[in-house]
């Protein structure tokens, strides 16, 4: 992934200016996934900036953090999110964090 993008995201995180929504629509699928997971880690990391070593970062990286929801239409051979998936995500958005 482009280091400039990570640097920009880091600045947003440090300055507590991370927007409520980010559309990632560039690069390879793995690069997009990497950036999305990095941003998710920013919300759960004990250090405020993804350290990739605290328990919350490790849980998010291995897909077991209860507050990080990964929904991938490509994994289900879809090109877009189905409305049911969006509704489920919306329902969960109102639940207080587990950790």
Number of C-alpha atoms within 10 A of each C-alpha: 14 9 8 9 11 14 11 11 19 19 14 13 18 13 9 10 11 16 8 5 6 9 7 12 8 9 11 10 12 10 14 16 16 14 18 16 19 22 19 19 25 23 18 22 21 15 15 13 19 21 16 17 13 13 14 24 25 16 19 22 18 8 14 12 18 12 20 18 15 13 12 14 13 11 8 10 8 10 10 10 13 10 9 9 13 12 11 10 14 11 10 13 12 8 9 8 11 7 8
